[in-house]
């Protein structure tokens, strides 16, 4: 029996994660139901629960989930007509390099065929590969490597970064570098050609996260990929967004940047301030806080949990500034963090709203139950997902 612990938030998170494991075939005889975004957060949650409790059962679930994701989303769909690993490797080779061909999203519908026109209503439910889901999985694998001390997981994150970076990026006729938002399962063609607003920033920070923590598990580096993607986040990049999840991701990214500064890996203080200013502009002008007064049937819980997770990262960032001389002396940084801190009470309001029985009866909650409950758990125990290293305090 997996252990529970003191603290209602941690207890609730543990209960949510056990039910998720049962419901999605991770810890039951049900057919595995894997979805890369949700599973990335779930791995981090299991690591947090293990770190808090010392109960190895939680670590076992994290490792089992990694293995199941690779075996399900690293292979072609059963209704695809193709079989085997996406990478084309044999079983033995693929088990050594399970991410080297990328990973499917895990959507319900098969990917769009070459002869099918783009239908946006259908495309949201079609399979393929999303760059911003793949970076989440890189992050989760890196966290597993940190907790276990096993370099294989970081090597898999590295191999995934190497593969998908060059598959998703391309050069415009004028020489500018860009990246696609969604690619086919085999990474041979774009399914959505537009670029995700935050994808280059996400990739840049994630690649550096892997690079900063590598301890000889791989021969090589991500320097070429880092240099290439950095060119896509020039000074003109616009990261302001009206999406609560996007705002939260900006705040979570800011904490990663700050932690890498704190660890002495780099000195990207200007980038840190830019990201925080974009988050503040988003909250002030675009996002606002009006959504917290809307009824549940007009709200998507998992997008709001993205914001609450980010706001908790902001609280952690504020404490880091106090103890780090490189950060504490930057007045512009302290000023923007002070402005942002006024929004932190929203995190508790989001959690309280969605933990009510009435909110959970809404159709949208039930339709997105897995992602909603996993990200609620992350909001309650964000230290597994938050930052570069595992945060061991509650």
C-alpha positions in Angstrom: 0.0 0.0 0.0 1.4 3.3 -1.0 1.9 5.7 1.9 0.0 8.9 2.6 1.4 11.7 4.7 0.7 14.8 6.7 -0.8 17.7 4.9 -4.2 17.7 3.2 -2.9 19.0 -0.2 -0.3 16.2 -0.4 -2.9 13.6 0.7 -5.4 14.8 -2.0 -2.7 14.8 -4.6 -1.7 11.3 -3.7 -5.3 10.1 -3.9 -5.7 11.8 -7.3 -2.6 10.1 -8.7 -3.6 6.7 -7.5 -7.0 7.0 -9.2 -5.3 8.2 -12.4 -2.9 5.2 -12.3 -5.9 2.9 -11.9 -8.1 4.6 -14.5 -5.5 4.8 -17.3 -4.1 1.2 -17.0 -0.9 2.1 -15.3 -1.7 0.2 -12.1 -4.6 -2.0 -13.2 -5.6 -4.5 -15.8 -7.3 -1.9 -18.0 -5.9 -1.2 -21.4 -3.1 1.5 -21.2 -4.5 5.0 -22.1 -1.5 7.2 -22.5 -1.4 11.0 -23.4 2.0 12.6 -23.5 1.2 16.0 -21.9 -0.7 14.5 -19.0 1.8 11.7 -18.5 4.7 14.2 -18.3 3.1 16.0 -15.4 2.1 12.6 -13.8 5.7 11.4 -13.8 6.8 14.6 -12.0 3.9 14.2 -9.5 5.0 10.6 -8.7 8.5 11.8 -8.1 7.3 14.5 -5.8 5.2 12.1 -3.8 8.3 9.8 -3.5 10.5 12.6 -2.4 8.0 13.8 0.2 7.3 10.3 1.6 10.3 8.1 0.9 7.9 5.4 -0.2 9.4 3.6 -3.1 6.0 2.7 -4.5 5.6 6.2 -5.9 9.0 5.9 -7.6 7.9 2.5 -9.1 4.9 4.2 -10.6 7.0 7.0 -12.1 9.3 4.4 -13.7 6.5 2.2 -14.8 4.8 5.2 -16.5 8.0 6.2 -18.3 8.2 2.6 -19.7 4.6 2.5 -20.7 4.7 5.9 -22.4 7.6 4.7 -24.5 6.0 1.4 -25.3 2.7 3.0 -26.3 3.5 6.4 -27.7 6.9 5.4 -29.1 5.1 2.9 -31.4 2.7 3.3 -34.2 -1.0 3.2 -33.5 -3.0 -0.1 -33.9 -5.3 1.5 -36.5 -2.4 3.1 -38.5 -1.5 0.3 -40.9 2.1 0.6 -39.8 3.5 -1.3 -36.9 6.5 -1.3 -34.6 8.5 1.5 -33.3 8.2 5.0 -34.8 12.0 5.1 -35.1 12.0 2.0 -37.2 14.5 0.4 -34.9 14.2 -3.3 -33.8 12.7 -4.0 -30.4 16.1 -4.5 -28.8 17.5 -1.3 -30.3 14.4 0.7 -29.5 14.4 -0.3 -25.9 17.9 1.3 -25.6 16.8 4.4 -27.5 13.0 4.7 -27.1 12.7 8.4 -27.8 15.0 8.6 -30.9 12.0 8.7 -33.2 10.0 11.1 -31.1 6.7 10.2 -29.3 3.1 10.4 -30.4 0.7 12.8 -28.7 -1.8 10.1 -27.9 -4.9 11.7 -29.5 -8.0 9.7 -30.1 -8.1 10.0 -33.9 -5.4 8.9 -36.4 -3.2 11.6 -37.9 -4.4 13.4 -41.1 -3.6 11.6 -44.3 -1.6 13.2 -47.1 -4.8 13.4 -49.3 -7.0 14.9 -46.5 -7.5 18.7 -46.2 -6.9 20.5 -42.9 -10.0 20.6 -40.7 -9.2 22.6 -37.5 -12.1 21.0 -35.6 -10.8 17.5 -36.3 -7.1 18.4 -36.1 -7.3 19.0 -32.3 -8.3 15.4 -31.9 -5.9 13.9 -34.4 -2.6 12.2 -33.5 0.9 13.4 -34.5 3.7 14.9 -32.6 3.6 18.3 -30.7 6.8 20.1 -30.0 5.6 21.5 -26.7 4.5 18.1 -25.5 7.9 16.6 -26.4 9.7 19.3 -24.3 7.5 18.4 -21.4 8.6 14.8 -21.7 12.3 15.9 -21.9 11.7 17.7 -18.6 10.1 14.7 -17.0 12.9 12.4 -18.1 15.5 14.8 -16.8 13.7 14.9 -13.4 13.7 11.0 -13.3 17.5 11.0 -13.9 18.0 13.5 -11.1 16.0 11.5 -8.6 17.3 8.1 -9.5 20.8 9.0 -10.5 20.3 6.8 -13.6 21.8 8.6 -16.7 19.7 6.6 -19.2 16.7 8.9 -18.7 18.7 12.0 -19.4 20.3 10.4 -22.4 16.8 9.7 -23.7 15.9 13.3 -23.1 19.0 14.3 -25.0 18.2 12.0 -27.9 14.7 13.3 -28.1 15.9 16.9 -28.2 18.4 16.1 -30.9 15.8 14.4 -33.1 12.8 16.6 -32.8 14.7 19.9 -33.0 15.9 19.4 -36.6 12.6 17.7 -37.5 10.5 20.6 -36.4 12.7 23.5 -37.5 13.2 24.9 -41.0 14.5 28.0 -42.9 12.4 30.6 -44.6 13.5 31.9 -48.0 14.8 35.1 -46.3 17.0 33.0 -44.1 15.0 33.2 -40.9 14.7 30.1 -38.8 11.2 28.9 -37.8 9.6 25.8 -36.3 6.4 23.9 -37.0 3.7 23.5 -34.4 2.7 19.9 -35.2 4.4 17.2 -37.2 3.3 13.8 -38.5 4.0 10.7 -36.4 7.0 9.8 -38.5 8.3 13.4 -38.5 8.4 13.6 -42.3 5.8 16.3 -42.9 4.2 19.2 -41.0 0.5 18.8 -40.0 0.2 22.4 -38.7 2.7 24.8 -40.2 2.3 27.8 -37.8 4.8 28.2 -34.9 3.7 27.9 -31.3 4.0 31.3 -29.6 6.2 30.0 -26.8 7.7 26.9 -28.4 11.2 28.4 -29.2 11.5 29.8 -25.7 10.3 26.5 -24.2 12.9 24.6 -26.3 15.7 27.0 -25.5 15.2 26.7 -21.7 14.6 22.9 -21.9 17.7 22.2 -23.9 19.8 24.2 -21.5 18.1 22.4 -18.6 19.4 19.1 -20.0 22.8 20.5 -20.9 23.3 22.0 -17.4 22.6 18.7 -15.7 24.4 16.3 -18.0 27.1 14.2 -16.2 28.7 12.3 -18.9 25.7 10.1 -19.9 26.1 11.1 -23.6 29.0 11.8 -25.9 28.1 15.2 -27.4 26.1 18.3 -26.4 23.1 20.4 -27.4 25.2 23.5 -28.1 24.2 23.4 -31.8 20.5 23.1 -31.1 20.7 25.8 -28.4 22.4 28.2 -30.7 19.9 27.5 -33.5 16.8 27.9 -31.3 18.1 31.0 -29.6 18.0 32.8 -32.9 14.2 32.3 -32.9 13.7 34.1 -29.6 15.2 37.5 -30.5 14.4 40.7 -28.9 11.2 41.1 -31.0 9.6 37.9 -29.7 6.0 38.5 -28.3 5.1 36.2 -25.5 2.1 38.0 -24.0 -1.0 35.8 -24.1 -4.5 35.8 -22.8 -4.4 32.0 -22.1 -4.1 31.2 -18.4 -2.0 28.1 -19.2 0.3 30.1 -21.4 0.8 32.7 -18.6 1.5 30.0 -16.1 4.1 28.4 -18.4 5.8 31.8 -18.7 6.1 31.9 -14.9 7.3 28.3 -14.7 9.9 29.0 -17.4 11.0 32.1 -15.5 11.7 30.0 -12.5 13.8 27.5 -14.5 15.8 30.4 -15.9 16.4 31.8 -12.4 17.4 28.4 -11.1 20.0 27.9 -13.8 21.3 31.4 -12.9 21.3 30.4 -9.2 23.2 27.2 -10.0 25.9 29.2 -11.8 25.1 27.7 -15.2 24.4 31.0 -17.0 23.6 34.6 -16.5 20.4 35.1 -18.5 19.0 37.8 -16.3 17.8 39.9 -19.3 15.8 37.0 -20.6 14.4 36.3 -17.1 13.1 39.9 -16.9 11.7 39.7 -20.4 9.7 36.6 -19.6 8.4 38.0 -16.4 7.3 41.2 -18.1 5.4 39.2 -20.7 3.7 37.3 -17.9 2.8 40.6 -16.1 1.5 42.2 -19.3 -0.6 39.1 -20.0 -2.2 39.2 -16.6 -2.8 43.0 -16.7 -3.9 43.5 -20.2 -4.9 40.2 -21.8 -5.7 37.6 -19.2 -6.9 39.6 -16.3 -8.6 37.7 -13.6 -12.2 37.8 -14.8 -12.2 34.1 -15.6 -12.3 33.1 -11.9 -15.8 34.6 -11.7 -17.2 32.5 -14.6 -19.2 29.3 -14.0 -17.5 25.9 -14.5 -19.1 25.2 -17.8 -17.3 28.2 -19.3 -13.9 27.3 -17.9 -11.1 24.7 -18.7 -9.7 23.5 -15.4 -6.3 22.3 -16.7 -5.5 25.6 -18.3 -6.2 27.4 -15.0 -4.1 24.9 -13.2 -1.2 25.8 -15.5 -1.6 29.4 -14.1 -1.7 28.2 -10.5 1.4 26.1 -11.0 3.2 29.1 -12.5 2.1 31.4 -9.7 3.6 28.9 -7.2 6.8 28.9 -9.2 6.7 32.7 -8.9 6.6 32.5 -5.1 9.6 30.2 -5.1 11.4 32.6 -7.5 10.7 35.5 -5.1 12.5 33.5 -2.3 15.4 32.6 -4.5 16.0 36.3 -5.3 16.4 37.0 -1.6 19.2 34.5 -1.2 21.1 34.9 -4.5 23.4 37.9 -4.8 23.3 37.8 -8.6 19.6 38.2 -8.6 19.0 40.3 -5.4 20.9 43.3 -6.8 18.8 43.6 -10.0 16.2 46.3 -9.3 14.2 45.8 -12.5 13.9 42.1 -11.6 12.7 42.8 -8.0 10.3 45.4 -9.3 8.6 43.1 -11.8 8.4 40.2 -9.3 6.8 42.5 -6.7 4.1 43.5 -9.3 3.5 39.9 -10.2 3.2 38.7 -6.5 -0.1 40.5 -6.2 -1.6 37.8 -8.4 -0.5 34.8 -6.3 -3.8 34.5 -4.3 -5.4 33.5 -7.6 -3.7 30.1 -7.3 -5.6 29.2 -4.1 -8.9 30.4 -5.6 -8.4 28.2 -8.7 -7.7 25.1 -6.5 -10.6 25.8 -4.2 -13.0 26.3 -7.0 -12.1 23.1 -8.9 -12.0 20.9 -5.8 -15.7 21.7 -5.1 -18.2 18.9 -5.9 -20.3 21.3 -7.9 -17.4 22.2 -10.3 -16.5 18.6 -10.8 -20.0 17.8 -12.0 -19.5 20.0 -15.1 -19.3 18.4 -18.5 -15.9 20.0 -19.3 -14.4 18.7 -16.1 -15.6 15.1 -16.8 -14.5 15.3 -20.5 -10.9 16.2 -19.4 -10.8 14.3 -16.2 -7.3 12.8 -16.6 -5.5 16.0 -17.4 -7.6 18.0 -15.0 -6.9 15.8 -12.0 -3.2 15.3 -12.8 -2.6 19.1 -13.1 -4.6 19.7 -10.0 -2.3 17.4 -8.2 0.7 19.3 -9.7 -0.8 22.5 -8.4 -1.1 21.0 -5.0 2.5 19.5 -5.0 4.3 21.6 -7.7 7.8 20.7 -6.4 8.1 17.7 -8.7 7.4 19.6 -11.8 8.8 23.0 -10.8 12.3 24.1 -11.9 15.3 22.1 -12.9 16.1 20.1 -9.8 13.6 18.3 -7.5 12.5 20.7 -4.7 12.5 18.7 -1.5 10.6 21.1 0.7 6.8 21.3 0.9 
